[in-house]
Amino acid sequence: MTLGRIWYIFAFVRGGLHCRYAESESAAERAIDYFGRSGWPVAPCVQELAACLYYGPTRVPEAIRRCRALLDEGHRGGEAPVLGFLAGLEAMEERFDSARELIERAKTIYEELTWTVNVTTNYASLAADIEMLAGDYRAAERLLTESCGVLEEWGERAHLATQAPQLGEALYAQGRQEEALRWADVAAECASSDDANAQFSWRALRAKGLATLGAFDEAEALARDAVDLAAGTDAVAQHASVLLAYAEVLTLSGSVGAAAETIEEATALFDRKANRAASRKARARLRELNRS
């Protein structure tokens, strides 16, 4: 069982902190094998594996197939997190009704098991991802305002470091840049130095906010740092989103040609993941930029 724990910890660190999901996926699969042979519940390992399929380089149709296979295996306690990540993947396929149904099923299971902490730490973030892809930024804001408020009340800095930029993005999408900047500051304060997701997310958000204030040099430097950090991971869709933030900064500073090239680079990454919803939105953004 010692080997199982080692592989589980490795999967958690490489995925949850470093955003190296291919390595994390392999480790999670090994952990599942060791946990299962030892008679230990495999639910924590299954959650890590589903997270890798969602955030990592596995193409969406294959990730959906594998999440459904994990559900068919009926791992006790693992159903809710797998449903949550499956919901996010369905949203990437632009099946938003299905995504919302699945994420609400995950929430119901968490509540039935009295795992209320998971509603704040897992459900809220994934439900907000779905609404952001669907373009319902107010719904994403409502979800994240509640969850970030609870996390602040608890003093839970690790999850706040990643959810605060999500909330900031929902606010920025509604033209509320000053409020978005506040949440970038919260994330920067909470983020540990080795949390890749938090580090590139707050930089990307703050860069856009600063650009709206005309602080272009600082904004571009921050955006480039964010891109470099994301490029060191295999979080394909998140890397693409950081590139879109950089493109926003370039657009605001008047570098329209460079912005268009950056959006094209982001679109290629979304296509690599087969994230149709995000790819469609990026292409629409590029067409709008080319018309301006």
Backbone as CSV, one residue per row, in Angstrom:
resi,resn,N_x,N_y,N_z,CA_x,CA_y,CA_z,C_x,C_y,C_z
1,MET,0.819,-1.206,0.000,0.000,0.000,0.000,0.860,1.267,0.000
2,THR,2.095,1.130,0.503,2.991,2.292,0.505,3.205,2.824,-0.904
3,LEU,3.383,1.911,-1.872,3.580,2.340,-3.260,2.343,3.062,-3.791
4,GLY,1.165,2.584,-3.398,-0.058,3.242,-3.824,-0.123,4.668,-3.341
5,ARG,0.228,4.878,-2.080,0.200,6.240,-1.529,1.212,7.134,-2.230
6,ILE,2.382,6.580,-2.512,3.422,7.360,-3.197,2.930,7.808,-4.571
7,TRP,2.343,6.883,-5.325,1.871,7.232,-6.657,0.713,8.228,-6.590
8,TYR,-0.145,8.086,-5.573,-1.252,9.038,-5.422,-0.717,10.445,-5.132
9,ILE,0.225,10.542,-4.220,0.795,11.856,-3.880,1.489,12.458,-5.097
10,PHE,2.206,11.624,-5.839,2.876,12.113,-7.048,1.839,12.635,-8.052
11,ALA,0.731,11.877,-8.213,-0.321,12.304,-9.137,-0.905,13.642,-8.704
12,PHE,-1.150,13.809,-7.412,-1.740,15.042,-6.892,-0.807,16.230,-7.113
13,VAL,0.476,16.043,-6.809,1.427,17.148,-6.919,1.660,17.528,-8.380
14,ARG,1.905,16.529,-9.226,2.204,16.831,-10.629,0.996,17.399,-11.364
15,GLY,-0.202,16.957,-10.991,-1.392,17.497,-11.627,-1.908,18.737,-10.931
16,GLY,-2.261,18.593,-9.660,-2.914,19.661,-8.932,-2.071,20.900,-8.736
17,LEU,-0.753,20.731,-8.641,0.117,21.888,-8.439,0.866,22.290,-9.711
18,HIS,1.480,21.328,-10.357,2.383,21.653,-11.465,1.704,21.652,-12.834
19,CYS,0.452,21.182,-12.905,-0.275,21.119,-14.181,0.468,20.299,-15.233
20,ARG,1.071,19.219,-14.767,1.702,18.259,-15.686,0.811,17.025,-15.698
21,TYR,-0.229,17.090,-16.504,-1.318,16.140,-16.373,-1.038,14.775,-16.995
22,ALA,-0.224,14.702,-18.019,0.106,13.389,-18.576,0.859,12.553,-17.542
23,GLU,1.803,13.173,-16.849,2.528,12.464,-15.789,1.587,12.108,-14.647
24,SER,0.732,13.018,-14.277,-0.219,12.783,-13.203,-1.178,11.655,-13.556
25,GLU,-1.621,11.615,-14.795,-2.542,10.573,-15.236,-1.930,9.184,-15.075
26,SER,-0.693,9.043,-15.520,-0.010,7.754,-15.393,0.132,7.347,-13.929
27,ALA,0.482,8.310,-13.081,0.643,8.027,-11.652,-0.693,7.656,-11.016
28,ALA,-1.766,8.353,-11.397,-3.087,8.054,-10.836,-3.532,6.646,-11.215
29,GLU,-3.252,6.236,-12.439,-3.622,4.882,-12.860,-2.863,3.832,-12.051
30,ARG,-1.601,4.091,-11.772,-0.828,3.163,-10.941,-1.377,3.136,-9.521
31,ALA,-1.729,4.299,-9.012,-2.279,4.374,-7.658,-3.580,3.586,-7.567
32,ILE,-4.445,3.721,-8.585,-5.706,2.971,-8.597,-5.431,1.476,-8.514
33,ASP,-4.449,1.013,-9.254,-4.098,-0.412,-9.258,-3.647,-0.863,-7.867
34,TYR,-2.740,-0.110,-7.250,-2.238,-0.493,-5.924,-3.332,-0.393,-4.857
35,PHE,-4.118,0.678,-4.898,-5.209,0.832,-3.927,-6.195,-0.326,-4.062
36,GLY,-6.552,-0.644,-5.304,-7.528,-1.713,-5.532,-7.035,-3.065,-5.053
37,ARG,-5.784,-3.376,-5.340,-5.235,-4.670,-4.920,-5.116,-4.779,-3.412
38,SER,-4.992,-3.626,-2.746,-4.868,-3.628,-1.290,-6.222,-3.541,-0.586
39,GLY,-7.299,-3.394,-1.372,-8.622,-3.305,-0.781,-8.976,-1.940,-0.241
40,TRP,-8.196,-0.921,-0.623,-8.461,0.442,-0.173,-9.395,1.139,-1.156
41,PRO,-10.234,2.074,-0.673,-11.098,2.833,-1.588,-10.257,3.617,-2.597
42,VAL,-10.617,3.505,-3.858,-9.817,4.133,-4.917,-10.358,5.505,-5.316
43,ALA,-11.425,5.964,-4.640,-12.080,7.211,-5.050,-11.127,8.394,-5.171
44,PRO,-10.198,8.630,-4.220,-9.299,9.785,-4.387,-8.456,9.695,-5.656
45,CYS,-8.007,8.487,-5.981,-7.183,8.301,-7.182,-8.022,8.505,-8.443
46,VAL,-9.269,8.034,-8.401,-10.173,8.207,-9.539,-10.425,9.693,-9.787
47,GLN,-10.580,10.468,-8.714,-10.774,11.911,-8.869,-9.578,12.546,-9.557
48,GLU,-8.368,12.160,-9.163,-7.171,12.712,-9.799,-7.129,12.354,-11.280
49,LEU,-7.489,11.109,-11.601,-7.478,10.684,-12.994,-8.485,11.483,-13.816
50,ALA,-9.698,11.670,-13.286,-10.709,12.440,-14.009,-10.268,13.892,-14.203
51,ALA,-9.590,14.454,-13.206,-9.074,15.816,-13.330,-8.058,15.907,-14.459
52,CYS,-7.206,14.898,-14.568,-6.207,14.877,-15.653,-6.881,14.830,-17.017
53,LEU,-7.948,14.038,-17.127,-8.665,13.945,-18.398,-9.319,15.274,-18.765
54,TYR,-9.749,16.024,-17.766,-10.417,17.312,-17.995,-9.409,18.406,-18.337
55,TYR,-8.401,18.560,-17.505,-7.469,19.684,-17.656,-6.317,19.379,-18.615
56,GLY,-5.989,18.118,-18.794,-4.783,17.752,-19.513,-4.950,17.658,-21.022
57,PRO,-3.999,17.028,-21.705,-3.975,17.040,-23.171,-4.888,16.034,-23.847
58,THR,-5.522,15.128,-23.100,-6.411,14.151,-23.716,-7.545,14.865,-24.446
59,ARG,-7.778,14.475,-25.690,-8.822,15.116,-26.480,-10.194,14.849,-25.868
60,VAL,-11.082,15.800,-26.029,-12.359,15.764,-25.324,-13.163,14.492,-25.579
61,PRO,-13.343,14.031,-26.814,-14.139,12.807,-27.003,-13.556,11.603,-26.259
62,GLU,-12.243,11.460,-26.279,-11.604,10.355,-25.554,-11.741,10.547,-24.048
63,ALA,-11.607,11.770,-23.578,-11.753,12.046,-22.146,-13.166,11.720,-21.676
64,ILE,-14.163,12.056,-22.491,-15.550,11.727,-22.152,-15.727,10.217,-22.073
65,ARG,-15.198,9.497,-23.052,-15.321,8.032,-23.062,-14.711,7.433,-21.800
66,ARG,-13.558,7.924,-21.410,-12.876,7.354,-20.247,-13.565,7.733,-18.938
67,CYS,-14.113,8.941,-18.861,-14.876,9.307,-17.663,-16.117,8.429,-17.531
68,ARG,-16.786,8.182,-18.641,-17.964,7.312,-18.583,-17.573,5.887,-18.178
69,ALA,-16.410,5.431,-18.619,-15.935,4.108,-18.212,-15.657,4.074,-16.711
70,LEU,-15.110,5.164,-16.173,-14.875,5.235,-14.727,-16.200,5.174,-13.966
71,LEU,-17.226,5.826,-14.493,-18.546,5.759,-13.854,-19.099,4.335,-13.891
72,ASP,-18.878,3.650,-15.014,-19.380,2.278,-15.151,-18.714,1.326,-14.155
73,GLU,-17.493,1.675,-13.745,-16.786,0.816,-12.793,-17.337,0.966,-11.376
74,GLY,-18.144,2.012,-11.141,-18.875,2.155,-9.893,-18.033,2.326,-8.649
75,HIS,-16.989,3.140,-8.714,-16.141,3.349,-7.542,-16.886,4.155,-6.482
76,ARG,-17.024,3.595,-5.306,-17.750,4.247,-4.218,-17.067,5.566,-3.845
77,GLY,-17.827,6.641,-3.841,-17.292,7.948,-3.486,-16.635,8.670,-4.639
78,GLY,-16.416,7.978,-5.748,-15.768,8.617,-6.887,-16.741,9.136,-7.927
79,GLU,-18.032,8.811,-7.763,-19.003,9.167,-8.785,-19.154,10.677,-8.936
80,ALA,-19.285,11.393,-7.818,-19.533,12.839,-7.891,-18.409,13.594,-8.596
81,PRO,-17.134,13.399,-8.212,-16.088,14.144,-8.924,-15.998,13.786,-10.398
82,VAL,-16.188,12.500,-10.735,-16.133,12.121,-12.153,-17.277,12.771,-12.916
83,LEU,-18.473,12.787,-12.317,-19.600,13.471,-12.960,-19.292,14.946,-13.191
84,GLY,-18.632,15.578,-12.220,-18.295,16.982,-12.365,-17.373,17.237,-13.543
85,PHE,-16.317,16.432,-13.645,-15.380,16.634,-14.752,-16.020,16.238,-16.083
86,LEU,-16.857,15.202,-16.067,-17.588,14.841,-17.280,-18.492,15.981,-17.720
87,ALA,-19.123,16.652,-16.762,-19.969,17.801,-17.085,-19.167,18.878,-17.808
88,GLY,-17.967,19.179,-17.289,-17.119,20.174,-17.931,-16.731,19.776,-19.339
89,LEU,-16.464,18.512,-19.546,-16.117,18.016,-20.882,-17.311,18.109,-21.836
90,GLU,-18.505,17.824,-21.325,-19.701,17.975,-22.155,-19.881,19.428,-22.588
91,ALA,-19.566,20.352,-21.691,-19.645,21.765,-22.058,-18.662,22.105,-23.170
92,MET,-17.479,21.508,-23.128,-16.511,21.729,-24.203,-17.054,21.257,-25.547
93,GLU,-17.945,20.271,-25.514,-18.599,19.790,-26.744,-19.840,20.613,-27.092
94,GLU,-20.089,21.661,-26.323,-21.232,22.555,-26.513,-22.567,21.879,-26.194
95,ARG,-22.521,20.844,-25.379,-23.754,20.207,-24.908,-24.050,20.748,-23.504
96,PHE,-24.543,21.972,-23.462,-24.654,22.680,-22.188,-25.791,22.151,-21.312
97,ASP,-26.879,21.708,-21.920,-27.962,21.130,-21.111,-27.477,19.871,-20.395
98,SER,-26.777,19.028,-21.131,-26.217,17.818,-20.531,-25.211,18.166,-19.450
99,ALA,-24.369,19.158,-19.717,-23.348,19.560,-18.749,-23.990,20.031,-17.452
100,ARG,-25.023,20.856,-17.563,-25.679,21.372,-16.354,-26.374,20.254,-15.581
101,GLU,-26.962,19.329,-16.300,-27.616,18.201,-15.626,-26.594,17.365,-14.852
102,LEU,-25.471,17.093,-15.472,-24.440,16.277,-14.831,-23.835,16.979,-13.616
103,ILE,-23.566,18.275,-13.740,-22.937,18.980,-12.614,-23.908,19.087,-11.442
104,GLU,-25.211,19.188,-11.722,-26.187,19.214,-10.630,-26.310,17.833,-9.973
105,ARG,-26.153,16.777,-10.760,-26.127,15.432,-10.166,-24.935,15.291,-9.236
106,ALA,-23.795,15.821,-9.645,-22.606,15.768,-8.786,-22.864,16.517,-7.479
107,LYS,-23.462,17.703,-7.581,-23.755,18.488,-6.384,-24.698,17.732,-5.452
108,THR,-25.725,17.104,-6.016,-26.691,16.355,-5.209,-26.004,15.227,-4.448
109,ILE,-25.095,14.527,-5.113,-24.376,13.436,-4.446,-23.515,13.969,-3.313
110,TYR,-22.802,15.062,-3.568,-22.004,15.667,-2.493,-22.890,16.006,-1.294
111,GLU,-24.052,16.573,-1.566,-24.945,16.961,-0.477,-25.501,15.740,0.247
112,GLU,-25.830,14.692,-0.509,-26.355,13.474,0.120,-25.300,12.798,0.997
113,LEU,-24.044,12.895,0.599,-22.953,12.316,1.384,-22.484,13.258,2.492
114,THR,-23.109,14.442,2.568,-22.721,15.524,3.488,-21.274,15.956,3.276
115,TRP,-20.807,15.856,2.037,-19.482,16.370,1.669,-19.665,17.824,1.203
116,THR,-20.190,18.653,2.080,-20.529,20.022,1.681,-19.302,20.832,1.276
117,VAL,-18.135,20.495,1.833,-16.921,21.215,1.446,-16.666,21.056,-0.052
118,ASN,-17.037,19.882,-0.611,-16.795,19.641,-2.032,-17.699,20.479,-2.924
119,VAL,-18.844,20.904,-2.396,-19.704,21.800,-3.166,-18.974,23.115,-3.413
120,THR,-18.250,23.583,-2.408,-17.498,24.832,-2.535,-16.217,24.654,-3.337
121,THR,-15.488,23.581,-3.069,-14.162,23.446,-3.671,-14.183,22.796,-5.051
122,ASN,-15.130,21.894,-5.313,-15.164,21.177,-6.592,-16.309,21.650,-7.486
123,TYR,-17.523,21.529,-6.966,-18.702,21.837,-7.781,-18.680,23.266,-8.312
124,ALA,-18.445,24.238,-7.449,-18.574,25.642,-7.847,-17.638,25.989,-8.992
125,SER,-16.406,25.525,-8.910,-15.420,25.839,-9.937,-15.805,25.246,-11.292
126,LEU,-16.225,23.977,-11.288,-16.589,23.327,-12.544,-17.887,23.884,-13.101
127,ALA,-18.860,24.150,-12.227,-20.115,24.745,-12.692,-19.856,26.108,-13.319
128,ALA,-18.937,26.873,-12.734,-18.589,28.177,-13.295,-17.884,28.029,-14.637
129,ASP,-17.007,27.043,-14.776,-16.378,26.774,-16.074,-17.436,26.564,-17.151
130,ILE,-18.457,25.788,-16.801,-19.525,25.493,-17.760,-20.232,26.774,-18.184
131,GLU,-20.576,27.615,-17.218,-21.295,28.847,-17.533,-20.426,29.831,-18.309
132,MET,-19.133,29.853,-18.017,-18.240,30.720,-18.784,-18.190,30.280,-20.246
133,LEU,-18.100,28.979,-20.491,-18.101,28.489,-21.872,-19.434,28.780,-22.554
134,ALA,-20.524,28.717,-21.781,-21.847,28.975,-22.343,-22.099,30.459,-22.549
135,GLY,-21.229,31.309,-21.992,-21.398,32.750,-22.135,-22.312,33.380,-21.108
136,ASP,-22.684,32.627,-20.069,-23.528,33.180,-19.005,-22.615,33.637,-17.869
137,TYR,-22.033,34.807,-18.030,-21.023,35.285,-17.092,-21.634,35.669,-15.744
138,ARG,-22.878,36.090,-15.755,-23.527,36.416,-14.484,-23.745,35.165,-13.645
139,ALA,-24.120,34.070,-14.287,-24.288,32.814,-13.553,-22.957,32.364,-12.960
140,ALA,-21.883,32.475,-13.739,-20.556,32.124,-13.235,-20.179,33.023,-12.066
141,GLU,-20.481,34.306,-12.197,-20.196,35.241,-11.107,-20.922,34.848,-9.828
142,ARG,-22.213,34.510,-9.936,-22.984,34.135,-8.752,-22.385,32.917,-8.058
143,LEU,-22.041,31.915,-8.832,-21.448,30.697,-8.273,-20.149,31.000,-7.538
144,LEU,-19.307,31.788,-8.167,-17.971,32.028,-7.629,-17.965,33.061,-6.513
145,THR,-18.887,34.009,-6.563,-18.985,34.960,-5.453,-19.312,34.221,-4.163
146,GLU,-20.235,33.276,-4.259,-20.598,32.488,-3.080,-19.432,31.626,-2.614
147,SER,-18.811,30.892,-3.543,-17.749,29.969,-3.135,-16.517,30.721,-2.635
148,CYS,-16.153,31.817,-3.289,-14.986,32.579,-2.830,-15.251,33.210,-1.469
149,GLY,-16.490,33.642,-1.244,-16.830,34.174,0.076,-16.663,33.127,1.163
150,VAL,-17.101,31.902,0.885,-16.950,30.810,1.858,-15.476,30.483,2.075
151,LEU,-14.713,30.433,0.993,-13.283,30.128,1.114,-12.558,31.196,1.924
152,GLU,-12.905,32.459,1.702,-12.311,33.533,2.502,-12.674,33.379,3.974
153,GLU,-13.915,33.033,4.236,-14.375,32.844,5.613,-13.622,31.706,6.288
154,TRP,-13.371,30.651,5.543,-12.638,29.500,6.082,-11.139,29.770,6.199
155,GLY,-10.634,30.754,5.485,-9.187,30.948,5.406,-8.526,29.906,4.528
156,GLU,-9.270,29.379,3.549,-8.788,28.299,2.678,-8.115,28.932,1.456
157,ARG,-6.822,29.163,1.557,-6.103,29.951,0.563,-5.805,29.186,-0.723
158,ALA,-5.597,27.879,-0.639,-5.194,27.125,-1.830,-6.287,27.144,-2.898
159,HIS,-7.513,26.836,-2.518,-8.599,26.863,-3.498,-8.956,28.292,-3.893
160,LEU,-8.852,29.221,-2.954,-9.145,30.620,-3.268,-8.175,31.150,-4.321
161,ALA,-6.942,30.680,-4.292,-5.934,31.143,-5.245,-6.313,30.816,-6.685
162,THR,-7.097,29.752,-6.898,-7.517,29.400,-8.256,-8.932,29.865,-8.569
163,GLN,-9.800,29.946,-7.557,-11.164,30.399,-7.822,-11.258,31.928,-7.939
164,ALA,-10.400,32.647,-7.231,-10.434,34.107,-7.332,-10.190,34.590,-8.766
165,PRO,-9.211,34.050,-9.498,-9.063,34.478,-10.898,-10.259,34.094,-11.765
166,GLN,-10.885,32.944,-11.451,-12.101,32.580,-12.182,-13.175,33.652,-12.001
167,LEU,-13.367,34.077,-10.761,-14.355,35.122,-10.488,-13.963,36.415,-11.198
168,GLY,-12.689,36.743,-11.166,-12.219,37.930,-11.863,-12.499,37.871,-13.353
169,GLU,-12.332,36.693,-13.959,-12.608,36.546,-15.387,-14.093,36.753,-15.679
170,ALA,-14.961,36.241,-14.804,-16.400,36.429,-14.994,-16.762,37.915,-14.917
171,LEU,-16.120,38.634,-14.011,-16.359,40.070,-13.870,-15.786,40.842,-15.059
172,TYR,-14.580,40.479,-15.480,-13.951,41.158,-16.614,-14.811,41.007,-17.870
173,ALA,-15.377,39.816,-18.052,-16.215,39.573,-19.229,-17.452,40.450,-19.236
174,GLN,-17.835,40.984,-18.074,-18.981,41.891,-17.975,-18.558,43.357,-17.983
175,GLY,-17.261,43.616,-18.240,-16.769,44.987,-18.296,-16.479,45.599,-16.946
176,ARG,-16.351,44.787,-15.907,-16.126,45.283,-14.543,-14.655,45.075,-14.172
177,GLN,-13.789,45.840,-14.838,-12.354,45.600,-14.753,-11.776,45.873,-13.366
178,GLU,-12.254,46.910,-12.715,-11.700,47.227,-11.396,-11.998,46.124,-10.387
179,GLU,-13.207,45.573,-10.432,-13.543,44.455,-9.556,-12.693,43.231,-9.911
180,ALA,-12.463,43.027,-11.203,-11.628,41.904,-11.631,-10.217,42.029,-11.072
181,LEU,-9.683,43.246,-11.104,-8.334,43.470,-10.578,-8.249,43.131,-9.095
182,ARG,-9.302,43.410,-8.355,-9.302,43.099,-6.928,-9.126,41.599,-6.696
183,TRP,-9.795,40.791,-7.530,-9.685,39.341,-7.355,-8.352,38.806,-7.861
184,ALA,-7.742,39.488,-8.818,-6.373,39.131,-9.210,-5.427,39.342,-8.036
185,ASP,-5.639,40.435,-7.296,-4.811,40.708,-6.116,-5.015,39.650,-5.041
186,VAL,-6.260,39.229,-4.840,-6.545,38.181,-3.851,-5.811,36.904,-4.229
187,ALA,-5.889,36.542,-5.509,-5.229,35.316,-5.965,-3.718,35.401,-5.800
188,ALA,-3.147,36.543,-6.157,-1.695,36.708,-6.042,-1.241,36.567,-4.597
189,GLU,-2.048,37.075,-3.678,-1.702,36.998,-2.265,-1.798,35.570,-1.742
190,CYS,-2.747,34.799,-2.270,-3.002,33.449,-1.761,-2.166,32.370,-2.449
191,ALA,-1.692,32.645,-3.644,-1.070,31.598,-4.463,0.287,31.177,-3.915
192,SER,0.478,29.880,-3.774,1.802,29.375,-3.415,2.702,29.431,-4.643
193,SER,3.993,29.499,-4.410,4.937,29.700,-5.517,4.955,28.528,-6.486
194,ASP,4.565,27.325,-6.025,4.622,26.150,-6.900,3.255,25.782,-7.476
195,ASP,2.255,26.630,-7.305,0.927,26.377,-7.865,0.856,27.031,-9.241
196,ALA,1.141,26.237,-10.268,1.250,26.783,-11.621,-0.050,27.423,-12.080
197,ASN,-1.178,26.760,-11.854,-2.477,27.281,-12.285,-2.726,28.653,-11.683
198,ALA,-2.572,28.760,-10.376,-2.812,30.044,-9.714,-1.864,31.116,-10.227
199,GLN,-0.604,30.753,-10.436,0.395,31.747,-10.826,0.150,32.296,-12.226
200,PHE,-0.185,31.421,-13.187,-0.424,31.994,-14.521,-1.809,32.642,-14.610
201,SER,-2.770,32.181,-13.781,-4.126,32.725,-13.865,-4.208,34.150,-13.334
202,TRP,-3.590,34.400,-12.167,-3.698,35.772,-11.635,-2.912,36.754,-12.502
203,ARG,-1.789,36.317,-13.056,-1.017,37.203,-13.922,-1.807,37.570,-15.185
204,ALA,-2.458,36.575,-15.788,-3.228,36.834,-17.008,-4.371,37.802,-16.731
205,LEU,-5.056,37.602,-15.626,-6.170,38.473,-15.273,-5.691,39.883,-14.954
206,ARG,-4.676,39.995,-14.148,-4.165,41.327,-13.788,-3.640,42.048,-15.026
207,ALA,-3.012,41.337,-15.931,-2.485,41.960,-17.145,-3.599,42.643,-17.935
208,LYS,-4.716,41.947,-18.090,-5.839,42.551,-18.820,-6.368,43.790,-18.093
209,GLY,-6.499,43.666,-16.784,-6.997,44.798,-16.007,-6.097,46.013,-16.115
210,LEU,-4.786,45.790,-16.030,-3.836,46.893,-16.140,-3.874,47.524,-17.525
211,ALA,-4.066,46.685,-18.540,-4.123,47.219,-19.902,-5.311,48.149,-20.083
212,THR,-6.424,47.846,-19.431,-7.588,48.742,-19.542,-7.321,50.089,-18.888
213,LEU,-6.345,50.113,-17.968,-5.978,51.370,-17.302,-4.864,52.109,-18.038
214,GLY,-4.378,51.517,-19.142,-3.330,52.152,-19.932,-1.919,51.828,-19.493
215,ALA,-1.762,50.907,-18.528,-0.421,50.521,-18.055,0.101,49.390,-18.943
216,PHE,0.395,49.718,-20.193,0.655,48.685,-21.190,1.970,47.946,-20.967
217,ASP,3.023,48.648,-20.577,4.313,47.976,-20.384,4.220,46.915,-19.287
218,GLU,3.651,47.303,-18.160,3.496,46.349,-17.057,2.553,45.216,-17.448
219,ALA,1.495,45.554,-18.151,0.519,44.547,-18.565,1.155,43.523,-19.503
220,GLU,1.922,43.990,-20.486,2.545,43.061,-21.432,3.572,42.176,-20.745
221,ALA,4.330,42.734,-19.814,5.323,41.930,-19.093,4.636,40.830,-18.279
222,LEU,3.562,41.192,-17.599,2.813,40.200,-16.822,2.197,39.133,-17.723
223,ALA,1.633,39.560,-18.835,0.998,38.612,-19.752,2.020,37.649,-20.332
224,ARG,3.204,38.158,-20.674,4.249,37.263,-21.205,4.695,36.267,-20.140
225,ASP,4.805,36.731,-18.887,5.150,35.812,-17.795,4.095,34.716,-17.668
226,ALA,2.835,35.110,-17.757,1.750,34.140,-17.656,1.832,33.107,-18.773
227,VAL,2.090,33.572,-19.998,2.208,32.661,-21.138,3.371,31.697,-20.933
228,ASP,4.499,32.205,-20.476,5.665,31.339,-20.247,5.364,30.271,-19.197
229,LEU,4.678,30.669,-18.121,4.330,29.699,-17.077,3.371,28.645,-17.619
230,ALA,2.357,29.067,-18.361,1.382,28.119,-18.904,2.015,27.199,-19.936
231,ALA,2.965,27.729,-20.713,3.623,26.916,-21.743,4.468,25.796,-21.132
232,GLY,4.830,25.932,-19.871,5.589,24.890,-19.194,4.727,23.771,-18.646
233,THR,3.425,23.822,-18.936,2.489,22.805,-18.481,1.883,22.103,-19.697
234,ASP,1.067,21.068,-19.425,0.274,20.496,-20.520,-1.218,20.686,-20.259
235,ALA,-1.547,21.777,-19.548,-2.937,22.200,-19.367,-3.345,22.956,-20.628
236,VAL,-3.728,22.224,-21.649,-3.832,22.773,-22.996,-4.835,23.928,-23.079
237,ALA,-6.048,23.719,-22.579,-7.071,24.758,-22.691,-6.735,25.971,-21.828
238,GLN,-6.155,25.739,-20.655,-5.769,26.866,-19.805,-4.645,27.673,-20.454
239,HIS,-3.686,26.984,-21.072,-2.629,27.667,-21.819,-3.250,28.546,-22.903
240,ALA,-4.238,27.993,-23.604,-4.907,28.765,-24.651,-5.604,29.990,-24.074
241,SER,-6.237,29.836,-22.919,-6.927,30.967,-22.295,-5.948,32.064,-21.890
242,VAL,-4.778,31.673,-21.434,-3.748,32.656,-21.091,-3.287,33.393,-22.348
243,LEU,-3.172,32.687,-23.452,-2.822,33.343,-24.719,-3.895,34.351,-25.132
244,LEU,-5.148,34.016,-24.890,-6.224,34.968,-25.205,-6.125,36.221,-24.343
245,ALA,-5.722,36.043,-23.085,-5.520,37.213,-22.223,-4.393,38.086,-22.775
246,TYR,-3.330,37.444,-23.225,-2.216,38.187,-23.830,-2.702,38.922,-25.078
247,ALA,-3.533,38.257,-25.875,-4.078,38.897,-27.077,-4.923,40.109,-26.713
248,GLU,-5.655,40.030,-25.613,-6.448,41.166,-25.155,-5.553,42.348,-24.810
249,VAL,-4.454,42.067,-24.126,-3.506,43.126,-23.778,-2.929,43.755,-25.050
250,LEU,-2.548,42.917,-25.993,-1.988,43.424,-27.249,-3.004,44.270,-28.013
251,THR,-4.245,43.826,-28.011,-5.300,44.586,-28.689,-5.468,45.961,-28.059
252,LEU,-5.539,45.997,-26.746,-5.737,47.265,-26.040,-4.564,48.219,-26.233
253,SER,-3.373,47.641,-26.426,-2.189,48.486,-26.617,-1.994,48.886,-28.076
254,GLY,-2.878,48.389,-28.955,-2.818,48.773,-30.362,-2.038,47.834,-31.253
255,SER,-1.539,46.720,-30.713,-0.770,45.766,-31.519,-1.724,44.712,-32.091
256,VAL,-2.552,45.133,-33.033,-3.643,44.289,-33.513,-3.125,43.069,-34.270
257,GLY,-2.086,43.236,-35.068,-1.537,42.111,-35.826,-0.989,41.034,-34.908
258,ALA,-0.232,41.439,-33.891,0.308,40.473,-32.933,-0.811,39.811,-32.147
259,ALA,-1.867,40.575,-31.860,-3.011,40.012,-31.145,-3.675,38.920,-31.974
260,ALA,-3.843,39.172,-33.265,-4.475,38.181,-34.142,-3.642,36.901,-34.197
261,GLU,-2.344,37.043,-34.301,-1.471,35.860,-34.317,-1.583,35.075,-33.011
262,THR,-1.707,35.776,-31.903,-1.802,35.115,-30.599,-3.130,34.386,-30.461
263,ILE,-4.210,34.982,-30.980,-5.501,34.296,-30.957,-5.453,33.037,-31.815
264,GLU,-4.788,33.111,-32.946,-4.651,31.925,-33.794,-3.900,30.818,-33.065
265,GLU,-2.876,31.189,-32.311,-2.117,30.210,-31.526,-3.014,29.581,-30.453
266,ALA,-3.825,30.404,-29.809,-4.749,29.894,-28.788,-5.769,28.953,-29.418
267,THR,-6.284,29.322,-30.581,-7.281,28.489,-31.255,-6.710,27.125,-31.599
268,ALA,-5.464,27.101,-32.020,-4.819,25.822,-32.336,-4.744,24.922,-31.105
269,LEU,-4.505,25.512,-29.953,-4.466,24.725,-28.718,-5.862,24.209,-28.352
270,PHE,-6.868,25.060,-28.478,-8.232,24.587,-28.228,-8.583,23.439,-29.172
271,ASP,-8.160,23.554,-30.427,-8.425,22.485,-31.389,-7.675,21.209,-31.009
272,ARG,-6.479,21.356,-30.483,-5.708,20.187,-30.066,-6.441,19.428,-28.963
273,LYS,-7.069,20.178,-28.068,-7.862,19.565,-27.000,-9.215,19.100,-27.516
274,ALA,-9.621,19.571,-28.683,-10.964,19.338,-29.240,-12.029,20.003,-28.377
275,ASN,-11.685,21.181,-27.843,-12.612,21.990,-27.059,-13.376,22.884,-28.036
276,ARG,-14.484,22.371,-28.536,-15.211,23.066,-29.606,-15.798,24.381,-29.140
277,ALA,-16.300,24.415,-27.918,-16.942,25.637,-27.419,-15.934,26.780,-27.345
278,ALA,-14.775,26.513,-26.754,-13.764,27.559,-26.619,-13.176,27.928,-27.976
279,SER,-12.999,26.942,-28.848,-12.460,27.212,-30.180,-13.408,28.108,-30.973
280,ARG,-14.710,27.842,-30.874,-15.682,28.658,-31.593,-15.641,30.116,-31.099
281,LYS,-15.540,30.286,-29.785,-15.497,31.638,-29.222,-14.218,32.362,-29.642
282,ALA,-13.091,31.631,-29.680,-11.832,32.252,-30.084,-11.877,32.676,-31.552
283,ARG,-12.462,31.843,-32.390,-12.581,32.199,-33.809,-13.477,33.418,-34.003
284,ALA,-14.552,33.489,-33.224,-15.427,34.663,-33.307,-14.679,35.921,-32.890
285,ARG,-13.850,35.780,-31.881,-13.049,36.924,-31.419,-12.073,37.375,-32.505
286,LEU,-11.478,36.412,-33.194,-10.530,36.733,-34.260,-11.241,37.453,-35.408
287,ARG,-12.433,36.973,-35.773,-13.175,37.641,-36.852,-13.525,39.075,-36.473
288,GLU,-13.925,39.259,-35.221,-14.245,40.608,-34.758,-13.034,41.510,-34.814
289,LEU,-11.873,40.968,-34.404,-10.646,41.755,-34.432,-10.263,42.114,-35.849
290,ASN,-10.426,41.180,-36.776,-10.056,41.434,-38.171,-10.972,42.455,-38.829
291,ARG,-12.201,42.583,-38.318,-13.143,43.566,-38.877,-12.884,44.975,-38.345
292,SER,-12.171,45.056,-37.224,-11.993,46.363,-36.599,-10.930,47.205,-37.298
